[in-house]
Amino acid sequence: MLLHSLLTAIVIAGSSHPTPLHVPGDGLPTAQPAEVGMSAARLAKINDVIARGIRAGVYPGASVFVGRQGFGVVEEGFGHLTWSRNSPLVVPDRTIYDLASLTKVIGTTTAIMVLYDEGKIGLDDPVYKYLPAFSGGEKDRVTVRMLLEHRSGLPAGRDLWRTAHSPEEAREQVLETHLYTRPGAEFVYSDLGADVLGFIVEQVSGEPLDQFLAERVFEPLGMHDTEFRPDRALDERVAPTEPWSRRGFPLQGEVNDDNADALGGVAGHAGLFSTASDLAIFAQMMLNGGTYDGVRIVSDSTVKLFTTRAPGAGTRALGWDTCAGEGGCGDYLNQSAYGHTGFTGTSIWIDPDRQMFVILLTNRVYEPRVRHSFKAIADVRADLADASVAAVENYADGPMVMPAEWRTVRQAGWNRVVRKPRRSAWRKSAASRVAAKTRPAGRTKAKAVAKPSATTTGTKAKTAGA
């Protein structure tokens, strides 16, 4: 598929120093790459990386934002909202994407940071202090910190969409979920843990999670297109995630994650929608130590605490992940960089050492034309991060060496053929196939075959951002 014309050229100042082209509340100011110590020629490699993903069929369109030293240097939209040439073009300050698990950090973790800053939540407090229903046995040992580090003992997820008939019932089922392991014993990337954190925010603040975030974070920062359950009037701007779903209708402006839908569309683990330009404001707020445009969201010490690797938690910080060559952060970011990924094809990486960030939003779950779009989007994320970091020139010993070969050129594993099981293995799976046919249907009749939920894959879900 040929790539349609790339859009949204950045309007830039022509002075020798970064000159803000900025109206308060109107997004991040922009600058020439050279003004912030970056190479425009090297940044152009980003176009090739994203275009390869579209041509290979990983996603129909993408939105990219790269910022450094308080300025935007790349703000571009690629392709369309769907595979149709007649669908709207992607525009980074206009096209709204389902963030999937970026909700965990942009939303839920940030809300916890605000309440921690105010002394209303203690990281080592037991969860039952705030949610008495989450108690009994080993659950009494689970702390807020453990939930943030994904070491609470809760499993990766459960099929709330199958078993709950209302958001209230889904909430009850989350709170009554049995622990998978002993608290603090091991890392299990858990959507349920993020949901419990969201419930804590609501209990402590006395407000629904979406309302609290709108009032305390998104509106003060001028993130006008960041919200749960976007208004139907915005559908023409929202990148769809499914042409059809088990809910019986296409998903556009409806959260892709079925468990988040079961919780009413507002959940600690998924449900947030946003634009790349809005997320750039958030990223800059974090790089600024919790403040942006004269508005302080959290203290700089809280930002540092929540984004530094936690002892005994592997690569995880508090809510955030840190770079270790996985999760799409590439090879050039170091472990001080923090970020997260989302199942729908989204990612954000923030590098405090270089004072830069890299944002990618896609809807790679919308009818991908490759067999393994999860592997493909991981390679696109990593190449995007490497191209962005390699464009930094103002090092004492010169810029980094560009990658000898890009992952998006190799496309290793993107379309590998999965071997059919041997006859003996096929016989062994007969019982499971029969059981699958008798599983209860979802909450609504669906015409499409449901895709597996990434929340049921245990610790392997770490980089899925499901």
Secondary structure per residue as TSV (DSSP state, phi and psi in degrees):
chain	resnum	aa	ss	phi	psi
A	1	M	-	360.0	130.5
A	2	L	-	-76.5	140.2
A	3	L	-	-76.4	127.9
A	4	H	-	-68.3	165.9
A	5	S	-	-54.7	137.4
A	6	L	-	-75.3	143.3
A	7	L	B	-119.7	-177.7
A	8	T	-	59.3	66.8
A	9	A	-	-68.0	140.5
A	10	I	-	-80.0	131.3
A	11	V	-	-78.8	128.0
A	12	I	-	-129.8	159.3
A	13	A	-	-85.6	155.9
A	14	G	-	-107.0	13.4
A	15	S	S	-82.6	170.8
A	16	S	S	-79.9	-9.7
A	17	H	S	-125.1	151.5
A	18	P	-	-54.1	122.4
A	19	T	-	-114.9	112.9
A	20	P	-	-59.8	127.8
A	21	L	-	-106.5	84.6
A	22	H	-	-151.9	133.5
A	23	V	-	-113.2	129.6
A	24	P	T	-47.8	132.2
A	25	G	T	81.4	6.0
A	26	D	S	-112.6	25.1
A	27	G	-	94.1	175.5
A	28	L	-	-70.7	137.5
A	29	P	-	-66.9	157.9
A	30	T	B	-115.3	161.2
A	31	A	-	-152.5	159.2
A	32	Q	-	-64.6	140.4
A	33	P	G	-50.8	-42.2
A	34	A	G	-63.0	-27.9
A	35	E	G	-70.6	-19.3
A	36	V	G	-117.9	25.7
A	37	G	T	72.4	35.1
A	38	M	B	-127.9	155.9
A	39	S	-	-95.4	121.6
A	40	A	H	-64.2	-37.0
A	41	A	H	-64.7	-41.5
A	42	R	H	-71.0	-37.2
A	43	L	H	-63.0	-27.4
A	44	A	T	-62.9	-20.0
A	45	K	H	-61.1	-24.6
A	46	I	H	-59.3	-40.0
A	47	N	H	-57.0	-43.0
A	48	D	H	-64.8	-42.5
A	49	V	H	-60.7	-50.9
A	50	I	H	-68.3	-38.7
A	51	A	H	-62.9	-38.2
A	52	R	H	-61.5	-38.0
A	53	G	H	-63.3	-39.2
A	54	I	H	-69.8	-45.8
A	55	R	H	-63.1	-33.9
A	56	A	H	-77.4	-13.8
A	57	G	T	90.2	22.8
A	58	V	S	-73.9	-39.2
A	59	Y	-	-155.2	152.4
A	60	P	S	-79.3	-21.1
A	61	G	E	-163.0	165.9
A	62	A	E	-154.1	153.0
A	63	S	E	-123.0	130.0
A	64	V	E	-127.0	137.1
A	65	F	E	-138.9	123.5
A	66	V	E	-121.1	129.3
A	67	G	E	-129.0	153.0
A	68	R	E	-150.2	140.4
A	69	Q	T	52.1	36.9
A	70	G	T	89.0	5.3
A	71	F	E	-129.3	149.7
A	72	G	E	-84.7	131.6
A	73	V	E	-116.1	-23.0
A	74	V	E	-134.2	123.8
A	75	E	E	-145.1	90.2
A	76	E	E	-134.4	147.3
A	77	G	E	-109.9	144.1
A	78	F	E	-128.9	136.6
A	79	G	E	69.7	-153.7
A	80	H	B	-124.3	171.3
A	81	L	S	-70.0	-31.7
A	82	T	S	-131.7	-176.3
A	83	W	S	-75.8	-9.3
A	84	S	S	-76.8	132.8
A	85	R	T	-64.6	-17.9
A	86	N	T	-88.4	-7.5
A	87	S	S	-77.0	159.4
A	88	P	-	-59.4	147.8
A	89	L	B	-73.7	152.9
A	90	V	-	-79.3	129.8
A	91	V	-	-128.1	122.2
A	92	P	T	-62.2	-27.6
A	93	D	T	-99.2	9.9
A	94	R	T	-130.3	-39.7
A	95	T	-	-75.5	126.4
A	96	I	B	-102.9	130.5
A	97	Y	E	-116.6	150.7
A	98	D	E	-73.8	115.2
A	99	L	-	-77.8	-14.8
A	100	A	G	53.9	-125.2
A	101	S	G	-76.4	-2.6
A	102	L	G	-62.6	-20.1
A	103	T	I	-54.1	-35.7
A	104	K	I	-60.7	-35.2
A	105	V	I	-102.7	-45.5
A	106	I	I	-64.7	-34.3
A	107	G	I	-102.5	-77.7
A	108	T	I	-62.3	-49.7
A	109	T	I	-61.8	-39.9
A	110	T	H	-62.6	-40.5
A	111	A	H	-62.6	-41.8
A	112	I	H	-62.3	-40.8
A	113	M	H	-59.7	-43.2
A	114	V	H	-61.5	-46.9
A	115	L	H	-72.1	-32.2
A	116	Y	H	-64.3	-43.8
A	117	D	H	-56.9	-35.8
A	118	E	T	-86.1	1.9
A	119	G	T	75.0	16.9
A	120	K	S	-93.1	-14.1
A	121	I	-	-133.7	133.9
A	122	G	-	-105.7	132.0
A	123	L	T	-63.8	-31.3
A	124	D	T	-100.4	12.5
A	125	D	S	-72.8	144.0
A	126	P	B	-68.0	145.8
A	127	V	G	-60.8	-35.0
A	128	Y	G	-63.7	-16.8
A	129	K	G	-60.8	-34.0
A	130	Y	T	-101.8	-29.6
A	131	L	-	-129.5	87.8
A	132	P	T	-57.1	-25.8
A	133	A	T	-69.3	-19.9
A	134	F	S	-93.9	78.9
A	135	S	-	-157.4	171.2
A	136	G	S	104.1	126.6
A	137	G	G	63.4	-137.0
A	138	E	G	-64.5	-22.1
A	139	K	G	-59.3	-27.8
A	140	D	G	-65.2	-16.7
A	141	R	G	-91.5	-10.0
A	142	V	-	-74.0	128.9
A	143	T	B	-110.1	168.1
A	144	V	H	-60.1	-41.3
A	145	R	H	-58.9	-43.3
A	146	M	H	-62.1	-38.7
A	147	L	H	-62.3	-43.4
A	148	L	H	-65.6	-32.6
A	149	E	T	-90.7	1.5
A	150	H	T	59.0	39.8
A	151	R	-	-126.1	28.3
A	152	S	S	-78.7	-19.2
A	153	G	S	97.0	-8.1
A	154	L	-	-70.5	147.7
A	155	P	-	-70.3	172.3
A	156	A	S	-59.9	-41.3
A	157	G	-	-178.1	-177.4
A	158	R	-	-151.0	158.2
A	159	D	-	-81.9	74.9
A	160	L	H	-60.5	-33.1
A	161	W	H	-64.1	-22.8
A	162	R	H	-84.9	-35.1
A	163	T	H	-106.7	-21.8
A	164	A	-	-99.9	139.5
A	165	H	S	-108.2	4.6
A	166	S	S	-161.5	159.6
A	167	P	H	-58.5	-35.7
A	168	E	H	-65.2	-40.8
A	169	E	H	-68.6	-37.6
A	170	A	H	-62.0	-42.2
A	171	R	H	-60.9	-44.7
A	172	E	H	-60.4	-40.3
A	173	Q	H	-67.5	-35.8
A	174	V	H	-61.7	-47.6
A	175	L	H	-68.5	-27.1
A	176	E	T	-94.1	2.5
A	177	T	-	-60.8	133.3
A	178	H	-	-74.4	148.5
A	179	L	-	-69.5	145.0
A	180	Y	S	-87.7	-36.4
A	181	T	S	-138.9	173.0
A	182	R	-	-66.0	141.7
A	183	P	T	-55.8	129.6
A	184	G	T	82.3	-4.3
A	185	A	T	-76.5	-38.6
A	186	E	S	-155.8	165.0
A	187	F	-	-86.4	126.4
A	188	V	-	-137.4	110.7
A	189	Y	-	-61.5	115.6
A	190	S	-	-126.2	117.9
A	191	D	H	-65.0	-36.4
A	192	L	H	-62.7	-38.4
A	193	G	H	-62.2	-40.0
A	194	A	H	-65.9	-36.4
A	195	D	H	-63.4	-41.9
A	196	V	H	-62.9	-39.3
A	197	L	H	-60.0	-40.7
A	198	G	H	-62.5	-38.9
A	199	F	H	-64.6	-37.0
A	200	I	H	-62.3	-44.5
A	201	V	H	-56.7	-45.0
A	202	E	H	-66.4	-39.9
A	203	Q	H	-67.1	-43.8
A	204	V	H	-73.6	-40.3
A	205	S	H	-83.9	-22.3
A	206	G	S	76.5	15.9
A	207	E	S	-132.1	153.1
A	208	P	-	-60.2	150.5
A	209	L	H	-55.8	-44.3
A	210	D	H	-65.5	-38.8
A	211	Q	H	-68.2	-42.4
A	212	F	H	-60.1	-47.0
A	213	L	H	-66.0	-38.8
A	214	A	I	-62.1	-44.8
A	215	E	I	-76.4	-35.6
A	216	R	I	-100.7	-17.5
A	217	V	I	-128.1	-62.9
A	218	F	I	-69.5	-47.0
A	219	E	H	-66.0	-45.2
A	220	P	H	-60.2	-31.8
A	221	L	H	-84.7	-8.5
A	222	G	T	78.3	25.4
A	223	M	-	-88.0	77.1
A	224	H	T	-75.1	-16.3
A	225	D	T	-110.3	22.6
A	226	T	-	-112.2	117.0
A	227	E	E	-169.4	162.8
A	228	F	E	-86.4	154.9
A	229	R	S	45.4	65.7
A	230	P	-	-58.9	148.4
A	231	D	-	-59.6	143.2
A	232	R	G	-59.6	-25.6
A	233	A	G	-65.0	-16.0
A	234	L	G	-92.0	2.1
A	235	D	G	-53.7	-37.1
A	236	E	G	-66.4	-16.3
A	237	R	G	-99.6	-9.2
A	238	V	B	-95.2	128.2
A	239	A	-	-72.7	121.9
A	240	P	-	-70.5	156.4
A	241	T	S	-114.7	-19.1
A	242	E	B	-145.2	132.2
A	243	P	S	-72.9	-21.9
A	244	W	S	-154.8	156.9
A	245	S	-	-145.5	169.8
A	246	R	T	-66.7	-13.6
A	247	R	T	-80.3	-8.0
A	248	G	S	96.4	9.5
A	249	F	S	-155.8	160.3
A	250	P	-	-63.7	153.9
A	251	L	B	-105.8	106.9
A	252	Q	S	-144.4	108.5
A	253	G	S	84.4	-1.6
A	254	E	S	-107.4	136.1
A	255	V	-	-57.2	134.3
A	256	N	S	-68.6	-36.1
A	257	D	-	-72.0	120.3
A	258	D	H	-68.0	-32.4
A	259	N	H	-70.5	-36.5
A	260	A	H	-64.4	-37.5
A	261	D	H	-63.5	-40.6
A	262	A	H	-62.5	-29.0
A	263	L	T	-85.3	7.8
A	264	G	T	99.4	7.7
A	265	G	S	89.8	-8.6
A	266	V	-	-120.9	111.1
A	267	A	-	-142.8	157.3
A	268	G	S	-68.6	-22.4
A	269	H	S	-100.6	-19.8
A	270	A	S	-166.3	164.8
A	271	G	-	126.2	-14.4
A	272	L	E	-82.2	141.0
A	273	F	E	-119.3	148.7
A	274	S	E	-166.4	174.5
A	275	T	-	-107.7	161.8
A	276	A	H	-63.1	-37.2
A	277	S	H	-67.6	-37.0
A	278	D	H	-64.8	-43.1
A	279	L	H	-66.5	-27.5
A	280	A	H	-63.6	-38.4
A	281	I	H	-61.6	-46.0
A	282	F	H	-61.0	-46.1
A	283	A	H	-60.3	-40.8
A	284	Q	H	-67.9	-36.0
A	285	M	H	-58.5	-42.1
A	286	M	H	-66.4	-43.1
A	287	L	H	-64.6	-30.0
A	288	N	T	-79.6	2.1
A	289	G	T	80.1	32.1
A	290	G	S	99.1	7.4
A	291	T	E	-132.4	152.9
A	292	Y	E	-157.2	132.2
A	293	D	T	54.7	37.2
A	294	G	T	81.7	2.1
A	295	V	E	-109.7	123.1
A	296	R	E	-98.0	126.6
A	297	I	S	-95.5	-47.5
A	298	V	S	-143.5	169.5
A	299	S	-	-78.1	157.4
A	300	D	H	-64.5	-33.9
A	301	S	H	-66.6	-34.4
A	302	T	H	-69.5	-40.7
A	303	V	H	-58.8	-45.9
A	304	K	H	-62.4	-44.0
A	305	L	H	-61.6	-46.3
A	306	F	H	-77.8	-15.6
A	307	T	H	-111.1	7.3
A	308	T	S	-101.0	137.7
A	309	R	-	-50.5	132.6
A	310	A	-	-86.4	138.2
A	311	P	T	-57.4	129.9
A	312	G	T	78.0	7.0
A	313	A	S	-112.0	20.0
A	314	G	T	66.5	-128.2
A	315	T	T	-85.7	-6.3
A	316	R	B	-78.4	141.4
A	317	A	-	-99.4	-150.3
A	318	L	S	-94.3	101.1
A	319	G	S	85.4	-48.3
A	320	W	S	-81.4	158.0
A	321	D	E	-103.5	162.2
A	322	T	E	-120.4	162.5
A	323	C	-	-78.9	131.4
A	324	A	S	-143.0	32.4
A	325	G	S	78.9	5.3
A	326	E	-	-122.2	176.3
A	327	G	T	69.6	14.0
A	328	G	T	82.4	16.4
A	329	C	-	-88.7	-3.3
A	330	G	T	77.7	-167.2
A	331	D	T	-100.6	-14.8
A	332	Y	T	-99.4	-21.0
A	333	L	S	-75.2	144.0
A	334	N	-	-100.2	-178.0
A	335	Q	T	-70.3	-9.7
A	336	S	T	-76.7	-16.2
A	337	A	-	-75.4	140.7
A	338	Y	E	-130.5	156.0
A	339	G	E	-179.8	-161.2
A	340	H	E	-166.2	162.6
A	341	T	E	-123.9	164.6
A	342	G	E	-131.1	144.4
A	343	F	T	-58.0	-31.9
A	344	T	T	-74.5	-7.5
A	345	G	T	110.2	34.3
A	346	T	E	-115.3	156.4
A	347	S	E	-163.0	154.5
A	348	I	E	-143.5	131.0
A	349	W	E	-130.6	131.3
A	350	I	E	-122.5	126.2
A	351	D	E	-116.3	99.8
A	352	P	T	-67.8	-28.1
A	353	D	T	-65.6	-42.2
A	354	R	T	-95.4	-1.2
A	355	Q	T	54.0	51.0
A	356	M	E	-143.9	165.4
A	357	F	E	-145.9	157.0
A	358	V	E	-134.4	124.1
A	359	I	E	-122.3	133.5
A	360	L	E	-131.5	127.1
A	361	L	E	-123.6	127.0
A	362	T	E	-141.5	170.8
A	363	N	-	-119.5	61.5
A	364	R	T	-64.5	-13.7
A	365	V	T	-82.6	-6.1
A	366	Y	S	-85.7	95.6
A	367	E	S	44.5	57.5
A	368	P	-	-61.4	146.1
A	369	R	S	-96.7	5.8
A	370	V	S	-109.4	155.4
A	371	R	S	-68.0	-37.9
A	372	H	-	-126.6	76.6
A	373	S	H	-68.0	-22.2
A	374	F	H	-66.7	-44.3
A	375	K	H	-66.0	-40.2
A	376	A	H	-65.3	-43.8
A	377	I	H	-68.9	-30.7
A	378	A	H	-63.1	-40.0
A	379	D	H	-68.7	-39.5
A	380	V	H	-63.1	-45.4
A	381	R	H	-57.5	-46.6
A	382	A	H	-65.9	-42.5
A	383	D	H	-65.2	-38.3
A	384	L	H	-62.3	-44.6
A	385	A	H	-63.3	-44.7
A	386	D	H	-65.2	-42.2
A	387	A	H	-63.1	-37.8
A	388	S	H	-68.6	-46.9
A	389	V	H	-68.6	-38.7
A	390	A	H	-66.3	-16.3
A	391	A	T	-80.3	-10.7
A	392	V	B	-73.2	124.3
A	393	E	-	-107.3	-24.7
A	394	N	-	-84.7	52.2
A	395	Y	-	-91.7	155.5
A	396	A	T	-62.0	-35.3
A	397	D	T	-104.5	20.0
A	398	G	-	91.7	174.1
A	399	P	-	-70.0	162.1
A	400	M	-	-68.3	159.8
A	401	V	-	-76.2	132.1
A	402	M	-	-66.9	150.0
A	403	P	-	-55.5	139.3
A	404	A	S	-67.1	-34.4
A	405	E	S	-147.3	136.4
A	406	W	-	-86.6	144.2
A	407	R	H	-60.3	-36.5
A	408	T	H	-73.1	-11.6
A	409	V	H	-84.9	-45.3
A	410	R	H	-64.9	-43.3
A	411	Q	-	53.0	39.6
A	412	A	T	-67.3	123.9
A	413	G	T	83.0	-1.3
A	414	W	S	-66.2	-35.2
A	415	N	S	-130.5	28.4
A	416	R	-	-63.2	144.4
A	417	V	-	-84.1	128.2
A	418	V	-	-84.5	122.0
A	419	R	-	-66.5	142.8
A	420	K	-	-70.3	147.7
A	421	P	-	-67.0	150.7
A	422	R	-	-64.2	160.9
A	423	R	H	-58.3	-40.0
A	424	S	H	-63.9	-40.8
A	425	A	H	-66.6	-33.5
A	426	W	H	-65.1	-39.9
A	427	R	H	-64.2	-41.7
A	428	K	H	-63.1	-28.6
A	429	S	T	-89.4	2.3
A	430	A	H	-59.5	-43.0
A	431	A	H	-62.1	-40.8
A	432	S	H	-67.6	-33.2
A	433	R	H	-69.0	-37.6
A	434	V	H	-65.5	-42.8
A	435	A	H	-62.0	-38.3
A	436	A	H	-63.1	-33.7
A	437	K	H	-70.1	-20.5
A	438	T	T	-103.0	5.9
A	439	R	S	-64.8	145.4
A	440	P	-	-64.5	147.8
A	441	A	-	-71.8	165.9
A	442	G	-	-72.0	-169.9
A	443	R	S	-68.7	-26.4
A	444	T	S	-133.8	156.1
A	445	K	-	-68.4	140.7
A	446	A	-	-128.9	145.7
A	447	K	S	-97.0	-9.6
A	448	A	S	-109.0	152.7
A	449	V	-	-74.5	127.2
A	450	A	-	-71.8	140.0
A	451	K	-	-82.0	151.5
A	452	P	-	-59.5	143.8
A	453	S	-	-84.1	130.8
A	454	A	G	-67.3	-14.5
A	455	T	G	-77.6	-5.7
A	456	T	G	-102.9	11.7
A	457	T	S	-101.6	16.8
A	458	G	G	60.0	-141.7
A	459	T	G	-67.8	-17.4
A	460	K	G	-69.1	-11.3
A	461	A	G	-79.6	1.9
A	462	K	T	-53.3	-48.8
A	463	T	T	-92.8	-0.7
A	464	A	T	-72.9	-32.5
A	465	G	T	61.2	39.4
A	466	A	-	-70.3	360.0
